[in-house]
């Protein structure tokens, strides 16, 4: 799940990013209205956490522009301005939720997953290849009828591969998407996590997770 966090206070922004990444989210950030507007218009985020009081274009006007352009990315407004008028204005313009500051990161995570479930629909949350199923909303994984426990990073890697069965992802693409890392030719991080995934969800031959030599990895089409 890719999230844009719009927050001008560096300490709060760092706190939120750290908490969301620990829960397996991919996070981009913006510290002002101009950057936030461009990123929200150009990138298909799964959700946006949008502070109202930011330098430049304020959060309310960004939200209004998104909805006028029929961009329906779920938006959670987060602000210290907790008055009824502010909440109503944001919700009437199409905000999906409202979270007053200060807030606990667990509450933000729960609300993000809730708006994502509502926006995508229960059926769209399920991705299945043969007997392997993942639920994008609840982040549950099943191999046949057996539940499988994955770490947040393992889940994100499996989700990436399963969204488009048959598509080959290079190690660079996987690092950039799952870890937000630039490619390091000396790292074997992707290979280590592929090995972990296989041990949990892909023990039997023929493998669902295929190695494409000299290129990367893919989930074979069922």
Backbone as CSV, one residue per row, in Angstrom:
resi,resn,N_x,N_y,N_z,CA_x,CA_y,CA_z,C_x,C_y,C_z
1,UNK,0.857,-1.193,0.000,0.000,0.000,0.000,0.894,1.244,0.000
2,UNK,0.736,2.085,-1.004,1.584,3.268,-1.139,0.828,4.501,-0.641
3,UNK,1.448,5.218,0.290,0.796,6.332,0.971,1.628,7.602,0.817
4,UNK,0.946,8.713,0.596,1.592,10.023,0.615,1.271,10.702,1.941
5,UNK,2.305,11.085,2.678,2.146,11.802,3.946,2.535,13.253,3.724
6,UNK,1.578,14.163,3.927,1.813,15.595,3.744,1.841,16.248,5.119
7,UNK,3.025,16.657,5.543,3.215,17.209,6.899,4.438,18.110,6.880
8,UNK,4.292,19.364,7.340,5.413,20.303,7.279,6.338,20.221,8.483
9,UNK,5.882,19.671,9.601,6.738,19.566,10.786,7.594,18.310,10.676
10,UNK,8.909,18.512,10.644,9.833,17.415,10.362,9.739,16.286,11.385
11,UNK,9.614,16.615,12.667,9.571,15.579,13.700,8.320,14.710,13.563
12,UNK,7.179,15.367,13.324,5.935,14.613,13.152,6.006,13.764,11.890
13,UNK,6.536,14.357,10.812,6.651,13.628,9.551,7.524,12.387,9.722
14,UNK,8.650,12.539,10.403,9.551,11.413,10.626,8.886,10.338,11.478
15,UNK,8.151,10.752,12.498,7.439,9.816,13.380,6.418,9.003,12.593
16,UNK,5.643,9.688,11.760,4.601,9.010,10.985,5.217,8.057,9.967
17,UNK,6.236,8.513,9.260,6.889,7.679,8.245,7.473,6.424,8.884
18,UNK,8.169,6.588,9.991,8.774,5.443,10.673,7.711,4.439,11.093
19,UNK,6.602,4.943,11.655,5.538,4.050,12.101,4.861,3.317,10.958
20,UNK,4.597,4.023,9.860,3.931,3.393,8.723,4.839,2.370,8.037
21,UNK,6.115,2.693,7.908,7.039,1.743,7.287,7.169,0.476,8.128
22,UNK,7.116,0.623,9.452,7.182,-0.551,10.317,5.984,-1.471,10.119
23,UNK,4.876,-0.899,9.639,3.674,-1.686,9.370,3.594,-2.159,7.924
24,UNK,4.639,-1.908,7.153,4.699,-2.429,5.807,4.231,-1.510,4.710
25,UNK,3.940,-0.238,5.034,3.510,0.716,4.017,4.715,1.254,3.247
26,UNK,4.507,1.553,1.976,5.475,2.342,1.209,5.068,3.796,1.324
27,UNK,5.986,4.666,1.733,5.628,6.031,2.100,6.430,7.056,1.313
28,UNK,5.715,8.004,0.686,6.315,9.208,0.134,5.900,10.382,1.006
29,UNK,6.682,11.458,0.991,6.365,12.599,1.847,6.434,13.905,1.074
30,UNK,5.677,14.880,1.573,5.735,16.250,1.072,5.615,17.183,2.269
31,UNK,6.369,18.289,2.231,6.384,19.218,3.353,5.675,20.528,3.047
32,UNK,5.168,20.672,1.822,4.468,21.909,1.464,3.380,21.603,0.444
33,UNK,2.496,22.582,0.253,1.349,22.372,-0.612,1.695,22.178,-2.070
34,UNK,2.720,22.878,-2.563,3.091,22.774,-3.972,3.558,21.361,-4.324
35,UNK,4.464,20.830,-3.493,4.946,19.464,-3.737,3.819,18.453,-3.580
36,UNK,3.013,18.637,-2.529,1.920,17.702,-2.271,0.946,17.658,-3.435
37,UNK,0.603,18.812,-3.958,-0.348,18.886,-5.072,0.172,18.118,-6.284
38,UNK,1.422,18.377,-6.663,1.996,17.713,-7.832,2.061,16.207,-7.638
39,UNK,2.485,15.771,-6.473,2.617,14.341,-6.214,1.246,13.661,-6.218
40,UNK,0.267,14.305,-5.611,-1.079,13.721,-5.537,-1.734,13.644,-6.911
41,UNK,-1.431,14.616,-7.773,-2.016,14.630,-9.107,-1.339,13.632,-10.046
42,UNK,-0.059,13.395,-9.830,0.714,12.609,-10.790,0.891,11.145,-10.400
43,UNK,0.716,10.809,-9.123,1.020,9.452,-8.652,-0.245,8.762,-8.134
44,UNK,-0.510,7.535,-8.546,-1.708,6.817,-8.080,-1.518,6.207,-6.687
45,UNK,-1.618,7.048,-5.662,-1.463,6.561,-4.295,-2.684,5.759,-3.859
46,UNK,-2.460,4.859,-2.916,-3.577,4.126,-2.315,-4.294,4.984,-1.282
47,UNK,-3.590,5.943,-0.691,-4.196,6.856,0.284,-3.261,8.036,0.515
48,UNK,-3.842,9.140,0.988,-3.075,10.344,1.308,-3.428,10.783,2.726
49,UNK,-2.404,11.020,3.531,-2.580,11.623,4.858,-2.221,13.088,4.703
50,UNK,-3.221,13.961,4.836,-3.073,15.358,4.412,-3.318,16.321,5.563
51,UNK,-2.266,17.024,5.967,-2.408,18.065,6.975,-3.060,19.292,6.330
52,UNK,-3.945,19.945,7.042,-4.620,21.128,6.500,-3.688,22.329,6.490
53,UNK,-2.984,22.563,7.602,-2.138,23.749,7.754,-0.719,23.454,7.287
54,UNK,-0.461,23.656,5.992,0.865,23.454,5.430,1.259,24.700,4.634
55,UNK,2.573,24.948,4.475,3.008,26.119,3.703,2.541,26.035,2.247
56,UNK,2.262,27.180,1.667,1.808,27.211,0.288,0.332,26.862,0.206
57,UNK,-0.029,26.112,-0.800,-1.425,25.706,-0.965,-1.857,24.841,0.211
58,UNK,-2.965,25.205,0.856,-3.373,24.467,2.057,-4.045,23.149,1.679
59,UNK,-4.177,22.291,2.706,-4.708,20.958,2.475,-6.127,20.929,1.951
60,UNK,-6.966,21.828,2.437,-8.361,21.864,1.995,-8.446,22.160,0.494
61,UNK,-7.661,23.118,0.015,-7.717,23.456,-1.411,-7.127,22.339,-2.268
62,UNK,-6.131,21.625,-1.750,-5.596,20.472,-2.480,-6.662,19.393,-2.604
63,UNK,-7.339,19.110,-1.502,-8.420,18.126,-1.514,-9.504,18.525,-2.515
64,UNK,-9.885,19.786,-2.488,-10.920,20.268,-3.405,-10.509,20.077,-4.858
65,UNK,-9.233,20.388,-5.169,-8.756,20.241,-6.548,-8.737,18.773,-6.968
66,UNK,-8.306,17.899,-6.083,-8.288,16.468,-6.401,-9.683,15.981,-6.771
67,UNK,-10.660,16.364,-5.973,-12.021,15.881,-6.223,-12.609,16.522,-7.486
68,UNK,-12.276,17.787,-7.743,-12.761,18.433,-8.969,-12.188,17.756,-10.209
69,UNK,-10.978,17.222,-10.090,-10.346,16.528,-11.216,-10.700,15.043,-11.218
70,UNK,-11.660,14.653,-10.385,-12.147,13.272,-10.285,-11.047,12.290,-9.896
71,UNK,-10.133,12.751,-9.064,-9.127,11.868,-8.466,-9.670,11.440,-7.108
72,UNK,-10.013,10.169,-6.990,-10.732,9.688,-5.815,-9.848,8.959,-4.816
73,UNK,-8.560,9.250,-4.835,-7.657,8.668,-3.838,-8.182,8.953,-2.432
74,UNK,-8.296,7.922,-1.574,-8.755,8.169,-0.200,-7.857,9.183,0.510
75,UNK,-8.486,10.142,1.186,-7.750,11.197,1.890,-8.168,11.220,3.350
76,UNK,-7.170,11.147,4.229,-7.396,11.334,5.665,-6.807,12.684,6.044
77,UNK,-7.656,13.593,6.502,-7.185,14.897,6.953,-6.641,14.777,8.371
78,UNK,-5.444,15.300,8.580,-4.816,15.265,9.901,-4.384,16.674,10.258
79,UNK,-4.916,17.204,11.354,-4.599,18.579,11.720,-4.916,18.857,13.171
80,UNK,-4.208,19.851,13.708,-4.492,20.281,15.078,-5.761,21.115,15.146
81,UNK,-6.235,21.558,13.990,-7.483,22.321,13.966,-8.642,21.340,14.049
82,UNK,-9.208,21.218,15.237,-10.202,20.176,15.458,-11.622,20.659,15.536
83,UNK,-11.893,21.882,15.081,-13.241,22.413,15.181,-14.206,21.717,14.243
84,UNK,-15.486,21.770,14.609,-16.522,21.125,13.820,-16.567,21.677,12.399
85,UNK,-16.379,22.992,12.256,-16.458,23.613,10.935,-15.383,23.061,10.006
86,UNK,-14.155,22.893,10.526,-13.073,22.344,9.715,-13.381,20.916,9.277
87,UNK,-13.873,20.111,10.220,-14.180,18.712,9.898,-15.263,18.639,8.838
88,UNK,-16.310,19.420,9.001,-17.409,19.387,8.051,-16.967,19.860,6.674
89,UNK,-16.138,20.899,6.640,-15.666,21.400,5.361,-14.880,20.325,4.612
90,UNK,-13.969,19.663,5.329,-13.170,18.616,4.706,-14.004,17.444,4.239
91,UNK,-14.912,16.989,5.082,-15.755,15.849,4.725,-16.696,16.186,3.578
92,UNK,-17.217,17.402,3.571,-18.110,17.809,2.482,-17.385,17.919,1.146
93,UNK,-16.078,18.184,1.203,-15.293,18.271,-0.031,-14.807,16.904,-0.517
94,UNK,-15.067,15.868,0.277,-14.720,14.523,-0.173,-13.640,13.825,0.609
95,UNK,-13.252,14.351,1.786,-12.302,13.626,2.625,-12.949,12.331,3.110
96,UNK,-12.146,11.297,3.260,-12.671,9.993,3.667,-12.652,9.811,5.180
97,UNK,-11.807,10.561,5.864,-11.741,10.456,7.327,-11.035,11.690,7.861
98,UNK,-11.079,11.850,9.172,-10.511,13.027,9.830,-9.838,12.579,11.109
99,UNK,-8.561,12.930,11.278,-7.799,12.492,12.442,-7.147,13.694,13.113
100,UNK,-7.663,14.110,14.271,-7.076,15.274,14.950,-5.727,14.930,15.589
101,UNK,-4.840,15.910,15.599,-3.550,15.764,16.279,-3.713,16.108,17.754
102,UNK,-2.885,15.487,18.614,-1.956,14.398,18.316,-2.706,13.069,18.188
103,UNK,-2.129,12.133,17.446,-2.775,10.838,17.278,-1.740,9.738,17.459
104,UNK,-2.233,8.542,17.753,-1.349,7.387,17.898,-1.178,6.734,16.537
105,UNK,0.009,6.251,16.234,0.272,5.685,14.917,-0.622,4.485,14.641
106,UNK,-0.964,3.710,15.673,-1.835,2.556,15.467,-3.213,2.976,14.960
107,UNK,-3.698,4.125,15.432,-4.997,4.616,14.974,-4.911,5.028,13.499
108,UNK,-3.823,5.678,13.124,-3.655,6.063,11.734,-3.589,4.832,10.834
109,UNK,-2.851,3.822,11.253,-2.748,2.585,10.471,-4.125,1.951,10.279
110,UNK,-4.888,1.884,11.372,-6.219,1.287,11.291,-7.123,2.067,10.344
111,UNK,-7.058,3.379,10.401,-7.901,4.208,9.531,-7.467,4.106,8.067
112,UNK,-6.168,4.042,7.823,-5.687,3.870,6.457,-6.196,2.565,5.865
113,UNK,-6.103,1.499,6.618,-6.558,0.208,6.105,-8.072,0.196,5.912
114,UNK,-8.778,0.919,6.776,-10.234,0.979,6.643,-10.651,1.733,5.377
115,UNK,-10.018,2.887,5.112,-10.404,3.635,3.909,-9.968,2.895,2.653
116,UNK,-8.877,2.159,2.744,-8.436,1.376,1.589,-9.433,0.261,1.290
117,UNK,-9.922,-0.397,2.345,-10.918,-1.457,2.136,-12.183,-0.886,1.519
118,UNK,-12.609,0.269,2.019,-13.840,0.863,1.499,-13.676,1.287,0.048
119,UNK,-12.508,1.814,-0.297,-12.319,2.328,-1.659,-12.133,1.216,-2.675
120,UNK,-11.522,0.110,-2.271,-11.221,-0.949,-3.231,-12.310,-1.999,-3.310
121,UNK,-13.094,-2.132,-2.241,-14.144,-3.143,-2.234,-13.604,-4.467,-1.751
122,UNK,-14.437,-5.228,-1.053,-13.990,-6.480,-0.434,-13.474,-7.473,-1.457
123,UNK,-14.167,-7.605,-2.610,-13.749,-8.597,-3.585,-12.421,-8.223,-4.228
124,UNK,-12.200,-6.917,-4.433,-10.960,-6.489,-5.055,-9.769,-6.662,-4.129
125,UNK,-10.022,-6.877,-2.845,-8.936,-7.070,-1.896,-8.274,-8.435,-2.047
126,UNK,-8.952,-9.384,-2.666,-8.429,-10.738,-2.766,-7.640,-10.918,-4.051
127,UNK,-6.416,-11.405,-3.906,-5.584,-11.743,-5.058,-5.203,-13.213,-4.913
128,UNK,-5.457,-13.989,-5.958,-5.240,-15.435,-5.871,-4.500,-15.945,-7.082
129,UNK,-3.508,-16.787,-6.840,-2.808,-17.514,-7.890,-2.757,-18.973,-7.453
130,UNK,-3.448,-19.813,-8.196,-3.612,-21.221,-7.838,-4.146,-21.318,-6.405
131,UNK,-3.429,-21.964,-5.495,-3.967,-22.130,-4.137,-3.390,-21.114,-3.151
132,UNK,-2.710,-20.090,-3.682,-2.125,-19.048,-2.823,-2.985,-17.795,-2.908
133,UNK,-3.466,-17.313,-1.760,-4.384,-16.171,-1.723,-3.882,-15.144,-0.725
134,UNK,-3.928,-13.859,-1.130,-3.632,-12.780,-0.196,-4.814,-11.823,-0.159
135,UNK,-5.084,-11.286,1.015,-6.124,-10.283,1.198,-5.430,-8.957,1.455
136,UNK,-5.583,-8.017,0.505,-4.862,-6.749,0.590,-5.371,-5.875,1.712
137,UNK,-6.643,-6.066,2.099,-7.208,-5.253,3.167,-6.783,-5.708,4.545
138,UNK,-6.907,-7.023,4.792,-6.571,-7.563,6.118,-5.133,-8.042,6.197
139,UNK,-4.454,-8.124,5.023,-3.063,-8.586,4.937,-2.922,-10.033,5.420
140,UNK,-3.947,-10.815,5.179,-3.910,-12.236,5.496,-3.456,-13.026,4.273
141,UNK,-2.714,-14.086,4.525,-2.205,-14.946,3.462,-2.630,-16.378,3.748
142,UNK,-3.100,-17.069,2.712,-3.469,-18.475,2.860,-2.852,-19.298,1.743
143,UNK,-2.326,-20.433,2.114,-1.860,-21.439,1.164,-2.846,-22.592,1.265
144,UNK,-3.736,-22.693,0.283,-4.851,-23.605,0.424,-5.770,-23.091,1.514
145,UNK,-6.037,-23.918,2.503,-6.868,-23.494,3.640,-6.033,-23.113,4.856
146,UNK,-4.716,-23.167,4.706,-3.813,-22.915,5.838,-3.345,-21.468,5.854
147,UNK,-3.521,-20.799,7.000,-3.047,-19.426,7.159,-1.528,-19.403,7.257
148,UNK,-0.922,-18.382,6.653,0.532,-18.239,6.654,0.888,-16.885,7.265
149,UNK,1.807,-16.890,8.214,2.242,-15.658,8.861,3.443,-15.082,8.110
150,UNK,3.288,-13.837,7.627,4.387,-13.159,6.964,4.721,-11.866,7.685
151,UNK,5.975,-11.443,7.592,6.345,-10.125,8.099,5.804,-9.075,7.134
152,UNK,5.686,-7.811,7.569,5.204,-6.770,6.652,5.997,-6.696,5.350
153,UNK,7.312,-6.845,5.406,8.121,-6.754,4.200,7.915,-7.972,3.303
154,UNK,7.791,-9.144,3.911,7.515,-10.345,3.122,6.171,-10.227,2.411
155,UNK,5.183,-9.685,3.116,3.860,-9.511,2.502,3.945,-8.546,1.316
156,UNK,4.643,-7.431,1.481,4.752,-6.448,0.402,5.443,-7.039,-0.830
157,UNK,6.437,-7.863,-0.606,7.128,-8.513,-1.715,6.192,-9.483,-2.432
158,UNK,5.470,-10.287,-1.662,4.533,-11.239,-2.261,3.415,-10.505,-3.002
159,UNK,2.919,-9.420,-2.409,1.872,-8.634,-3.062,2.352,-8.094,-4.407
160,UNK,3.568,-7.569,-4.443,4.114,-7.029,-5.690,4.130,-8.092,-6.780
161,UNK,4.609,-9.273,-6.442,4.715,-10.336,-7.431,3.344,-10.841,-7.882
162,UNK,2.388,-10.908,-6.945,1.090,-11.518,-7.255,0.131,-10.592,-7.981
163,UNK,0.349,-9.298,-7.905,-0.585,-8.376,-8.559,-0.620,-8.580,-10.075
164,UNK,0.512,-8.934,-10.661,0.561,-9.163,-12.112,1.304,-10.477,-12.364
165,UNK,0.607,-11.613,-12.249,1.275,-12.899,-12.490,1.893,-12.949,-13.880
166,UNK,3.100,-13.488,-13.947,3.807,-13.589,-15.217,4.751,-12.438,-15.482
167,UNK,4.558,-11.311,-14.804,5.446,-10.172,-15.011,6.749,-10.384,-14.251
168,UNK,7.858,-10.132,-14.926,9.167,-10.284,-14.302,9.570,-8.953,-13.663
169,UNK,9.982,-9.019,-12.393,10.477,-7.837,-11.681,11.974,-7.990,-11.456
170,UNK,12.736,-6.990,-11.841,14.168,-7.018,-11.585,14.423,-6.761,-10.102
171,UNK,15.611,-7.082,-9.662,15.970,-6.814,-8.271,15.918,-5.311,-7.986
172,UNK,16.298,-4.506,-8.962,16.231,-3.054,-8.788,14.795,-2.600,-8.563
173,UNK,13.872,-3.088,-9.380,12.464,-2.717,-9.231,11.913,-3.158,-7.887
174,UNK,12.291,-4.348,-7.447,11.804,-4.857,-6.160,12.344,-4.013,-5.010
175,UNK,13.632,-3.690,-5.055,14.221,-2.865,-3.997,13.556,-1.493,-3.929
176,UNK,13.326,-0.885,-5.083,12.736,0.450,-5.109,11.290,0.437,-4.622
177,UNK,10.536,-0.626,-4.947,9.120,-0.676,-4.602,8.886,-1.144,-3.173
178,UNK,9.568,-2.202,-2.775,9.310,-2.817,-1.470,10.100,-2.158,-0.355
179,UNK,11.322,-1.717,-0.662,12.182,-1.137,0.374,12.420,0.360,0.200
180,UNK,12.018,0.930,-0.925,12.349,2.322,-1.238,13.853,2.557,-1.251
181,UNK,14.614,1.535,-1.660,16.064,1.631,-1.722,16.505,1.857,-3.162
182,UNK,17.600,2.609,-3.328,18.290,2.625,-4.603,19.063,1.318,-4.740
183,UNK,19.304,0.920,-5.962,19.942,-0.375,-6.193,21.381,-0.387,-5.693
184,UNK,21.721,-1.410,-4.938,23.088,-1.653,-4.480,23.520,-2.987,-5.083
185,UNK,24.461,-2.981,-6.001,24.848,-4.228,-6.682,25.426,-5.275,-5.742
186,UNK,25.804,-4.871,-4.537,26.410,-5.811,-3.599,25.411,-6.429,-2.620
187,UNK,24.153,-5.999,-2.668,23.192,-6.519,-1.708,22.500,-7.761,-2.247
188,UNK,22.247,-8.711,-1.358,21.478,-9.906,-1.726,20.147,-9.917,-0.976
189,UNK,19.692,-8.715,-0.588,18.486,-8.589,0.222,17.279,-9.232,-0.456
190,UNK,17.084,-8.962,-1.735,15.931,-9.518,-2.454,15.988,-11.038,-2.466
191,UNK,17.167,-11.598,-2.742,17.311,-13.058,-2.808,17.024,-13.700,-1.451
192,UNK,17.452,-13.042,-0.387,17.204,-13.556,0.963,15.700,-13.606,1.238
193,UNK,14.981,-12.533,0.871,13.544,-12.500,1.138,12.768,-13.448,0.225
194,UNK,13.220,-13.637,-1.003,12.594,-14.629,-1.875,12.739,-16.020,-1.253
195,UNK,13.899,-16.321,-0.709,14.131,-17.611,-0.068,13.193,-17.783,1.132
196,UNK,12.996,-16.706,1.911,12.080,-16.772,3.053,10.651,-17.026,2.591
197,UNK,10.237,-16.324,1.543,8.878,-16.507,1.025,8.663,-17.936,0.550
198,UNK,9.624,-18.454,-0.187,9.486,-19.821,-0.683,9.349,-20.820,0.465
199,UNK,10.084,-20.582,1.523,10.020,-21.491,2.666,8.649,-21.466,3.342
200,UNK,7.943,-20.345,3.194,6.646,-20.213,3.861,5.454,-20.538,2.971
201,UNK,5.534,-20.178,1.682,4.340,-20.313,0.844,4.568,-21.117,-0.431
202,UNK,5.799,-21.567,-0.678,6.084,-22.149,-1.996,7.098,-23.278,-1.873
203,UNK,6.784,-24.252,-1.022,7.743,-25.315,-0.749,7.759,-26.393,-1.833
204,UNK,6.595,-26.620,-2.450,6.477,-27.753,-3.373,6.798,-27.351,-4.810
205,UNK,7.273,-28.331,-5.570,7.467,-28.136,-7.007,6.166,-28.468,-7.731
206,UNK,5.865,-27.799,-8.855,6.636,-26.694,-9.438,6.425,-25.401,-8.662
207,UNK,7.448,-24.605,-8.553,7.393,-23.367,-7.787,6.436,-22.358,-8.429
208,UNK,5.692,-21.642,-7.566,4.938,-20.488,-8.042,5.869,-19.304,-8.257
209,UNK,6.823,-19.129,-7.328,7.792,-18.039,-7.434,8.958,-18.526,-8.270
210,UNK,9.083,-17.967,-9.468,10.096,-18.427,-10.402,11.262,-17.448,-10.478
211,UNK,12.449,-17.995,-10.603,13.649,-17.197,-10.859,13.860,-17.100,-12.366
212,UNK,13.956,-15.882,-12.861,14.275,-15.663,-14.272,15.749,-15.269,-14.310
213,UNK,16.583,-16.193,-14.713,18.028,-16.015,-14.592,18.510,-14.764,-15.313
214,UNK,19.330,-14.011,-14.600,19.900,-12.798,-15.157,18.957,-11.610,-15.171
215,UNK,17.704,-11.822,-14.694,16.727,-10.732,-14.718,16.152,-10.481,-13.331
216,UNK,15.398,-11.449,-12.792,14.767,-11.234,-11.491,13.801,-12.347,-11.148
217,UNK,12.605,-11.964,-10.689,11.650,-12.950,-10.193,10.249,-12.637,-10.717
218,UNK,9.392,-13.677,-10.698,8.003,-13.505,-11.055,7.168,-14.591,-10.390
219,UNK,5.886,-14.346,-10.308,4.910,-15.387,-9.954,4.390,-15.939,-11.283
220,UNK,4.500,-17.227,-11.472,4.019,-17.800,-12.732,2.490,-17.748,-12.770
221,UNK,1.962,-17.633,-13.967,0.521,-17.585,-14.135,-0.079,-18.938,-13.785
222,UNK,-1.190,-18.902,-13.033,-1.843,-20.152,-12.657,-2.541,-20.781,-13.844
